[in-house]
Amino acid sequence: MKNCIVIGGGIIGLCSAYYLAKAGHRVTVLDKSDLSDGCSYGNAGMIVPSHFIPLAQPGMIGKGIRWMFNSKSPFYVQPRLSADLLQWGMTFYQHANAKHVEASKQALLDLSLMSKDLYKDLAAARPDIFYQEKGLLMLYQSEKVGEEEIEVGEMAKTLGVDVDFLDQQGVQQLEAGVQLNALGGVHFKSDAHLYPNALMSFLKQEVEKIGVEIIRNTFVESIEKTNGKITGLKTANQTYTADEFVLCAGSWSPLLAKQLGIKIQLLPGKGYSFNISDQENNLPTIPSILCEGKVAVSPFKNSVRFGGTMEITQVKNTGINLNRVEGIVNTVNSFYPEINLETPDSKEVWSGFRPCTPTGMPIISRNNKYSNLTICTGHGMMGISLGPASGKLVEEIISEQKTTVDINRFTE
Ligand SMILES: Cc1cc2nc3c(=O)[nH]c(=O)nc-3n(C[C@H](O)[C@H](O)[C@H](O)COP(=O)(O)OP(=O)(O)OC[C@H]3O[C@@H](n4cnc5c(N)ncnc54)[C@H](O)[C@@H]3O)c2cc1C
């Protein structure tokens, strides 16, 4: 049994705490917030073995440049003179190729499938997290985008993923209650989704029930170290000591790592979401991505959440850019002509910072400079999807066990 401190109580920190405590370790979670909101709450809640292709992939550079000049586009890099941004962009550029996809896809798929299995256990214990296995429908309107999606679907099939290719009629039949304006869709039948807000409530309750201490509103200011070991975490009121430290601070992780002389290449990718309730319209029932606008559609119990856009920015940039929200609205109205959304008021819009590495791969590793530090962050667009597997791997690393899946691709 080891004393462990987890920095950050988002999905990754809580999953790490959960599996560490279940394995018999003594765990404390420190978080600067009151754990009522953040990136792990207002997201789309999709669990996506279909997403085995990292964000850094062929074609992304060209698309990114085109999107940069459109204020309503799904992807944007806030221009600024910064060495971190320049380095992030260079690394992204070096990895946006077929070789990187080839080398990463199996590792990502294995991690996703491990997570999905763990979700099944969690969902059996708590049906109110609204876990459902309806798959994920990649809807497209143009032949060109359709070709790209079908290519991914074909690749998925070779990896054993269950995929259906649907034409216009096929997608409309599947989503019979709402009028669809799509040329076709690729249905990844092994994907799932859940209600992330309920998942986070469940995890907070569950970890406390099994003995984890969550210390809220406690900002880790600095990290003390000596002889290749971390010795304590300094907060405003006290210094916390432990045998093991886990860094799961999402988009803020590089700031803490920097104090240790560790370079984590990670930038916040801001995204937005908002919900509408089913009293207003006939709404979609199958989780979907509206491919041309990269908008995620997640049907929950009494509402549907629309989410999207990726603004590579800084954590201090917390404002809501209604132009980008309007981009989401326009995409929804174009795919579901009957819904007829209006751009919501900014106070109705949620935003969160995805912790994005330039390779599109998460970091789940024992640090080689500090023997009692494990880093688990950088899950980008897939923190919910990969959360349980990441937390379980953190536990296996700290318990000095063979990891369930190979983690060699998940290093800083
Ligand atoms: C619009 C949108 C849609 C998304 N949809 C999906 C989806 O469908 N499926 C999916 O898998 N993922 C999705 N994501 C991504 C997912 O939400 C993130 O990957 C995930 O929430 C990241 O979790 P995290 O625990 O790493 O970080 P966070 O949730 O940001 O948690 C980090 C925690 O660390 C704390 N912290 C930071 N610094 C300190 C410090 N110095 N001291 C103490 N505490 C600190 C913070 O307060 C925070 O609570 C989406 C994201 C967005 C924005």
The ligand as a MOL file (V3000), in Angstrom:
LIG
                    3D

  0  0  0     0  0            999 V3000
M  V30 BEGIN CTAB
M  V30 COUNTS 53 58 0 0 0
M  V30 BEGIN ATOM
M  V30 1 C -16.7730 20.4520 -26.6070 0
M  V30 2 C -16.0420 19.2240 -26.1110 0
M  V30 3 C -16.5340 17.9740 -26.3950 0
M  V30 4 C -15.8550 16.8330 -25.9760 0
M  V30 5 N -16.3960 15.6160 -26.2260 0
M  V30 6 C -15.7500 14.4970 -25.8080 0
M  V30 7 C -16.3130 13.2120 -26.0440 0
M  V30 8 O -17.4000 13.0730 -26.6070 0
M  V30 9 N -15.6140 12.1050 -25.6410 0
M  V30 10 C -14.3980 12.2230 -25.0130 0
M  V30 11 O -13.7930 11.2000 -24.7150 0
M  V30 12 N -13.8640 13.4390 -24.7410 0
M  V30 13 C -14.5060 14.5720 -25.1240 0
M  V30 14 N -13.9570 15.7970 -24.8700 0
M  V30 15 C -12.6290 15.8610 -24.2560 0
M  V30 16 C -12.6720 15.6140 -22.7450 0
M  V30 17 O -13.6580 16.4410 -22.1760 0
M  V30 18 C -11.2910 15.9050 -22.1320 0
M  V30 19 O -10.3150 15.1220 -22.8000 0
M  V30 20 C -11.2300 15.5650 -20.6510 0
M  V30 21 O -12.2670 16.2040 -19.9490 0
M  V30 22 C -9.8880 15.9590 -20.0500 0
M  V30 23 O -9.9020 15.5060 -18.7100 0
M  V30 24 P -8.7030 15.8060 -17.7240 0
M  V30 25 O -9.0230 15.1440 -16.4430 0
M  V30 26 O -7.4050 15.4810 -18.3930 0
M  V30 27 O -8.6780 17.3990 -17.5610 0
M  V30 28 P -9.6830 18.3530 -16.7790 0
M  V30 29 O -11.0650 17.8510 -16.7970 0
M  V30 30 O -9.3990 19.7310 -17.2860 0
M  V30 31 O -9.1790 18.2190 -15.2770 0
M  V30 32 C -7.9580 18.7870 -14.8360 0
M  V30 33 C -8.1580 19.2290 -13.3950 0
M  V30 34 O -6.8960 19.6770 -12.8710 0
M  V30 35 C -7.1310 20.7500 -11.9930 0
M  V30 36 N -5.8800 21.5090 -11.8460 0
M  V30 37 C -5.1510 22.0760 -12.8240 0
M  V30 38 N -4.0480 22.6930 -12.3170 0
M  V30 39 C -4.0910 22.4900 -10.9890 0
M  V30 40 C -3.2450 22.8930 -9.8960 0
M  V30 41 N -2.1080 23.5930 -10.1080 0
M  V30 42 N -3.6110 22.5590 -8.6340 0
M  V30 43 C -4.7510 21.8350 -8.4160 0
M  V30 44 N -5.5840 21.4380 -9.4020 0
M  V30 45 C -5.2540 21.7540 -10.6700 0
M  V30 46 C -8.2440 21.5300 -12.6880 0
M  V30 47 O -8.9500 22.3610 -11.7820 0
M  V30 48 C -9.1250 20.4060 -13.2730 0
M  V30 49 O -10.1940 20.0650 -12.4250 0
M  V30 50 C -14.6220 16.9560 -25.2620 0
M  V30 51 C -14.1450 18.2280 -24.9420 0
M  V30 52 C -14.8310 19.3530 -25.3450 0
M  V30 53 C -14.2890 20.7100 -24.9870 0
M  V30 END ATOM
M  V30 BEGIN BOND
M  V30 1 1 1 2
M  V30 2 1 2 3
M  V30 3 2 2 52
M  V30 4 2 3 4
M  V30 5 1 4 5
M  V30 6 1 4 50
M  V30 7 2 5 6
M  V30 8 1 6 7
M  V30 9 1 6 13
M  V30 10 2 7 8
M  V30 11 1 7 9
M  V30 12 1 9 10
M  V30 13 2 10 11
M  V30 14 1 10 12
M  V30 15 2 12 13
M  V30 16 1 13 14
M  V30 17 1 14 15
M  V30 18 1 14 50
M  V30 19 1 15 16
M  V30 20 1 16 17
M  V30 21 1 16 18
M  V30 22 1 18 19
M  V30 23 1 18 20
M  V30 24 1 20 21
M  V30 25 1 20 22
M  V30 26 1 22 23
M  V30 27 1 23 24
M  V30 28 2 24 25
M  V30 29 1 24 26
M  V30 30 1 24 27
M  V30 31 1 27 28
M  V30 32 2 28 29
M  V30 33 1 28 30
M  V30 34 1 28 31
M  V30 35 1 31 32
M  V30 36 1 32 33
M  V30 37 1 33 34
M  V30 38 1 33 48
M  V30 39 1 34 35
M  V30 40 1 35 36
M  V30 41 1 35 46
M  V30 42 1 36 37
M  V30 43 1 36 45
M  V30 44 2 37 38
M  V30 45 1 38 39
M  V30 46 1 39 40
M  V30 47 2 39 45
M  V30 48 1 40 41
M  V30 49 2 40 42
M  V30 50 1 42 43
M  V30 51 2 43 44
M  V30 52 1 44 45
M  V30 53 1 46 47
M  V30 54 1 46 48
M  V30 55 1 48 49
M  V30 56 2 50 51
M  V30 57 1 51 52
M  V30 58 1 52 53
M  V30 END BOND
M  V30 END CTAB
M  END
